[in-house]
Amino acid sequence: MALTRLYRHGALEAEGFPIAEVSDHLRDPEAVVWFDLLSPTPEKLAVVSEELGLHPLAIEDALHPHQRPKVGFYDSHLFLTVYAVRLAGGGLDLSELSVFATKNALVTVRGSDSCDIDAIKARWDSAPGMSRYGVAFLLHGVLDYVVDGHFDVAEELDDRVEDLEDELFSDTPASGRAMQRQMFDIRRTTVRFRRIVTPMREVLNSLLRRGPEMLPPEMTPYYQDVYDHVLRVSEWTESLRELVGNVYETHLNLQGNRMNEIMKRVTSWAAIIAVPTAITGFYGQNIPYPGFAHVTGFWTSTVLIAVISVGLYFVFRKNEWL
């Protein structure tokens, strides 16, 4: 079934009709049409461009992936590039979504099917009374879905950072190599996520600035709400990046402290071992000394070794070196 919808007089009239019928519906100024294209060929987009009067630069951006999130205003339409994001395994799963919005048509172009188009349709269906605002309502549903996905990713990244902090101060922390790998993965994911989230502020801000030209006044508060969510996610992402950096520095400091503790223990044991080495070395001289060639000399050295070694052990324990 084709992913198409027809709204007329603010009500959903039909869906799932062939894309070839879109041009017939667009002749009615009271009709609002949405249709979705999944990885379209240049030829197919050229047909849509001719039908809707889309700008060649916008078509070029839609055909070339890995665009920066942005919004472009043209004479007959506006064009947006946004990204639906979710966490998959240890990294981000990005789904590029290009959107063309004309006076009475909304076209979504997906680079992959990982973008849940059914979730977008569910948002439209959850507020049927708003469909009277036409394309502005449909575009809001798309942006709201995308930004909420960003919010979910930021929340999950925050949970991962908290787990990393707990692991950092646990009684049995992971090995240094495993910990560094986790921090590197989270930091890399956060930086990549920031590249998607930060430009969204300008996208929503531009839409609101051009609001009187393209948005009904009744829809402005809804776009403002999405903009507020974008700001929250952007600020959250910035704080996450700083937090991961702080965790990394703390990890290095803890490693340095653990190394100091190890060195204190090694030095303490070396000092204890040096006592019998020094005494036995002294008594191993081949010249006469007190107790030379007598049993008393052996017992004197043995007692000295035991007393001084035990004494050093308790001194080091008291100072928490052992």
N, C-alpha and C positions, 0 to 999 in steps of 0.2 A: 504494500500500500504506500502510495506517495505521501510524503510528509508535507501536507498542504492544509490550509485553513482559509475559510471565507467568513468574514464578519460583515453583516449588513445591518445598518441602523442600530449598531451597538449590540448585536446579538450574533452568536455563532450560528451560521446557517448551514455550512457544509465543511467537511474535511475529508482528506484522503482522495480527493479528485486528482486526475492527471495534471501534471504541470503544464501540459499543452493547453489546458483550458484557462490558465491564469490570464492570458491576454484578453479573453472574452469578458472575464469578470472586471478587469481593470477599466473597461469602457464605462462602467457605472461609477460615477463620482461618489456614490454613497457606500461603495464596497471597499473593504480593507482586506488585503490578501497577504498571507504569509506562506512562504514555502522554503524548504531546506534543501541544500545541495551538499552532498557528501563527496569530497575530493573530485570536483567536476573537471572536465577537460577544458582546455582553452576554447575549443569550438563551442561547447555548451555555454560557457560564460559569455562568449561573444554574442550568442543569441539572446541571452538575458539582458546583456548590456544594450543591445539594439532595441529591445522591447521596452526597457525602463529608462533609457537615456542615461546610462551610467558613464562616469568619467573614465577615460582610458587609464589614468594613473591609479584610480581605485581598483580597477580590474587587475592591473599589474601587481598591486600589493596583495590582492586576494590570491593570485596564482603563485606568488613566491612566498614560501613559508619563512618562519623565524623573524617575523616583523616585530618591531617594538610596539607595545600597546599605545594606541594613538586614536585620534579622531580627526577626520578631515571634512570640511564643509565645502560642498560644491553647489552649483546653481540649482540643480534639480534634486539633489539628495545629499545625505551625509554618509560617511563611511567610517566604521570603527573596526579596530583590531583589538581583541581582548583574548585572555587565556583562561580557560577552565582548568583548575589545578586540583590535584589530589595527591596524597602521599601513597606511594606504592613501594613496599619494601623499605629500602634505605634511601630512596630519592624521590624526586618529583616526577609526576606523570602530567605532562603539559598537553593540552588540546587547544590548538589555535582556532579561534572563531572569528571570522570576518562577517561584518553585518552591513548591509545596505539598507538604508531607510529613506523611502520616498514619501510623497504626500499620502499615498494610500497603499503602499506595499512595503513589506519587510522581508528581506532575503537574508538568510543565514547560510554561510558557507563554512563547513567543517572540514578540517584537515584529516580527522580520524573520528571513529565512532566512539571513542572514549568519553566524549562530551555527552552527557545524559540529556538528550533532547526531550525525553519523556518527563523529566523533572521540570524543565522549562514549561512544557505544556500544562503540567499540574499546577504551576504557579498561576498561569493564566486562568485555569478553570476554578481556582480557589477564590477568585474575585471577579465573577462574571459581570457584576454591575459596573466595573471599571472599563469594560471593553468598549464603551461608547466613546472613549478618548482615542480610539484607533491605534495608529502606529506608535504614538507616544506610550500607550499602555503596553503594547507588545515589546517595545524596546526596553521599557523598565523591567519587565519580567526577565528578559535575558540578562541585563546588568545585575539585577538582584540575585539571580542564580549564581552568576560568576563571582560576585563579591562575597556572598555567603560561603561559597567554596573556599575562597581565600581565608575567610575567618576560621573555618574548620581546620585548615592546614596550619594556621598560626597557633591555634589552640593545641593541636597535636604536637607541634614542634615545642611548644612551651612545656608540655608533659614530658617530652623526651629530655629536655634540658633539666627538668626537676629530677627525673630518674638518674640522670648523669651526676647531678649534685649529691643525691643520696648514695650513689655508688662510690663517689669520691671520698666520702667520709664514713663509709661502712667499715666494720671491723675486718672484713675480708674483701678488700677491693680487688677489682680485676687487675690483671697484669698491666704494666705500664704501656706496653705495645697495644694491647686491646683497648685500653682507655683512650690512648691517643687516636686510634683509628675511629672510635666512636665520636670523639670531639671533632675530628677532621670531617667526617661524614655530615654531622649536624651543621657545622660551620659552612660547608660547601652548599648544602641544601638551603640554608638560610640566606646565603648570598645570592643564590640563583632565584630564590623566591622573592627577594627584595627587588630584583630587576623586573619582576612581573608586577609587583604591587605598587611600587613608587610611581610609575607613570600613570597609574589609574587615577591619581589625584588630579592630574591635569586633564584627563579625559572627562571626568565628571564635572570638574570646574568649568571646562569649556562648554559643556552642554548647558550648565546652569547660566553661564554668561549669555549664551545665545538663546536662552529660554524663551523670551518674549517672541522670538522669530519662529520657533519650532515646537515649543511645548505649551499645551493649554495651561492656564494658570492653576487649574485644579491638580495638575500632575506635578507641579513644581515641588510641593512638600515631599512627595514620594522620591523624587530624584535627590532632594536634599538629604533625605534619610539614607539613601545609598551612599551619598558622598560622605556622610558622617561615619558610616561603616568603613569606607575606604580609608579615612583618616585614622580610625582606630587600628585597623590592620597594619597600616603603614607605620604608625608609632610603635605598635607591638613588635613588628619585625625589626625595627631599629633597636629596641630594647633587647630583643633576643640575640641579635648580633653582638651587642656589648656584653650580654650575660655569658654567651659562649666564650668570648674572649677572656672574661674574668675567670670562668671555670678553668680555662687552659692555663692562665697564669697561676691560679691556685694549685692546679695539679703540679706545675713545675716547682712551686714553692714547697709543696708537700714532699715531692721527690727529693728536693734538696734537704729538707728536714730529716727525712728517713735516711738519707745518705750520711748526714751528720751523726745520727744515732748509731748507725752501723760503724762509722769510723770511731766513735767513742768506745763502743764495745770492743772492737778489734784492738784499739790502743790499750784499753784496760787489760785485756787478756795478754797482750804483748808485754805490758809492764809486769804482770804477775809471773809470766814465764821467764822474764829477764832475771828475776830474783834467784831461782835455783841455778840458772846458767852462770850468773856472776859468782855465786858462792862455790859451786862445784868447780868453776874455773879457777877461783882463788885457791881452793884446796888441792887443785890438780897441779900446783907448782912443784917443780923438782928441787926446791930449796926448803930448808927447815922453816917451820912456822909453829905457832902455839898448837900443841896437840899432834905434831908431826909423828907419824909412825905409831900412834896410840889410838886405841878404840875411842877414847874421849873426843878426839878430833872428828871422827865419823859422826858420833852422836851430836856433837856441837853443830856441825854443818846441817845435819838432818833437822834438828830442832829449829835452827835459824830459817831454813827453807819453809818449814811448815808454818811457823809463827808469822813470818813476814808475808808469805803468800796469802794466808787466811786474813791477816790484818788488811792487806791491800784489797782483798775481795770485798770485805765488809765496808771499807771506806768508799769503794766505787759503787757498791749497792746503795749506800746512803746518799750519794750524790746522783743517783739514777743514771750512772754510766753503764750499769749492767742490769 
